[in-house]
């Protein structure tokens, strides 16, 4: 088995030494360490603004005693530094424990000894820089020359290859060899003093093949087209409407307005609207929501790579798995980490994730999905007398304690008597999560299913996620506008 | 940590190596960063995690005569690693496109301004035990209150050292410290079961200036003020922005809109508006880098250029030189560099950012301003941000209250505001003498007359 040179330091001898240092002092410890290389390309108006490359190594050491955590971060992978960092982390766990009022233990979980590798069709390390630049130049050219109304374009490409080791006091040893790739295109269009912006991205776990799919090849064309379309879109008028959300927006809603409240650490911190509601009906019967970050889903969707939000194992050594959050309207389970699962006396479900080897895991989503049901999209639209069809999202945010959310969507169509009418831009939808989940009047079928990738932020840490679902229709949603 | 002499010799070695390996090189810059930090986390109103960390790294920018830039970084500080990143950066540079807008990296500077109060020796070797008192103070505020049910809080301190060398002879280094305390408190109304949260934070260069109790108390008051939420009907009414609200709807968008790069790409709602009146006479904004002891101050920018104080908006007029530049954007326009290059760490190329970004306070008392409002809103937090390209803002008032007959009343639920920023700026009709410093921002209370508010009540 090939192991990156710098990571061979995590051998039996070191692990034995660490267990000795830990014995009787702390109840649990883990170490995540990785070495990574990568390339970033940032082009604007067909010119390179930044072409960069990096090589870094990092290590995060976590310790636990009776409700208190300690954590040390080091960037030097030598026996001395690791041992010193470990001793410091033990001291930190003690200090935390001495001041902490919340006492609890961590239940012992099964160790995992495994190697996970991503086998890319086109390994990013084998693609030379000129070919990556040609790809970005290709996209820049398409969007820049799409129309004279396109005033400014930007294409951003990033790839990264990392090798990492995870070891802990349960006896796990997990080695991972992963690569990630993401590409963004932006376009600004201008006409008669109006300036509009469109952004699209594609990403996954894998290699250069991620840039070769139909969606990826057409990315810049789609972006330029959308920016132009938005020029003719009107400013929305505020009020209450029936709203049809496309899969992208459905995914955003499930993730932003609902998903964060299902994270068990948010629940324990009394910042969740779902606190104390396991077993209760929180949505209409047709609603089933799950989070499934397991690998192998790319294939099912005919993609030559793994989905952006997927992972083999979380950052606490627990394998990824499908968790049903809401089943037929009833709240079934939260998303858990080692800590939350121990405290709530339930099996961990692999949602303890960190943004890097030097950050502490928190409960995070992976791939959050609303299950499709039965409606045909065109029939859904025909069935709507007065409403708004909202497509794609720009961003969203939620007040977790109240469930008050807002999302900005990219493009919307007014619906009148079952027909799409005028185009509107910057439509902002807002509402209360639990109210909306009970005002869903139609859920689209499998044909209308789609998902999107993104980075989710929480506690200063960004992690890779996907979210998705079918088209859905919700009644009585507040729309904000400038008028 | 390695001592200084290693860094100086590594820096010179790197620049020389780049020069020797490329006949086509125009200029190069090498940046070293070192950081030590401490982070204490409180969750569920109890100490949860204590963390210490170190980071150090080096990056190199090499630009050739065509203007093509290659950049590489690593976090090992030895000759072999310098060799590696020089080779990587040269490879990137050779593959890049030409850029005729690139003029040069900054020159050698003889003098740098003195800015004091940026370093606290107590923070250099801060031990976790030294934070105990602040943490206990913050926890006590939540424990002692009947309505408070939980708190998340953080104490973070950083000690940074930076060294910048470039092939034009620029050479500068410095050290600074910063510590932050933040509190997020959840309260619950025992009768209605309604919950809400409140938030406050403080950043200082000196540890003794942090007031943990006050921050938690402010967060608690904020949370309580946010209970009793009601939906309101649509209305056109005055809005008073708290200092936090001013940061999100006035200061932060202006600082983004005057970013030299954003401006040059015409992605700013202020393009073509220089020398024009864009707001009422109450709108006075400055970018002041040389204030002793403030969180946003420094003597040199992310490229080693000496910092300055500058005026951006005066009595509502957007000044002709009220833009923020780094060496690239200033060179492109052929004007003097404003020293606003910002670099978060060695792992990124310099972008552009403000220093201490200040809206000057006015004459009125905040009490008077509120008393004058018969029916309106006080807005603290939106959770959203304006579109910098157009100036349009349409967002939820996540924390805001009704003002009725000069008194602050119920807080708002599902209420949105829609306005274009240029409209907002021209409608500023009062500015308080009270102000608050939030890290690198300083803002007073500001009243805007006549804004469209969209409510959820039928």
Interface residues (C-beta under 8 A of the other chain):
Chain A: X43 X44 X45 X46 X47 X48 X49 X50 X51 X52 X53 X54 X55 X56 X57 X58 X67 X68 X69 X70 X71 X72 X73 X74 X75 X76 X88 X92 X93 X95 X96 X99 X100 X101 X102 X129 X130 X133 X137 X151 X152 X188 X190 X194 X195 X196 X197 X235 X238 X239 X240 X265 X268 X269 X270 X271 X358 X360 X397 X399 X400 X401 X402 X404 X406 X408 X426 X428 X430 X431 X432 X478 X480 X481 X482 X483
Chain B: X43 X44 X45 X46 X47 X48 X49 X50 X51 X52 X53 X54 X55 X56 X57 X68 X69 X70 X71 X72 X73 X74 X75 X76 X81 X84 X85 X88 X89 X91 X92 X93 X95 X96 X97 X98 X99 X128 X129 X132 X135 X136 X149 X150 X152 X186 X188 X195 X196 X197 X229 X234 X265 X266 X267 X347 X349 X383 X384 X387 X389 X390 X392 X394 X395 X396 X398 X413 X414 X416 X417 X418 X419 X420 X452 X454 X456 X458
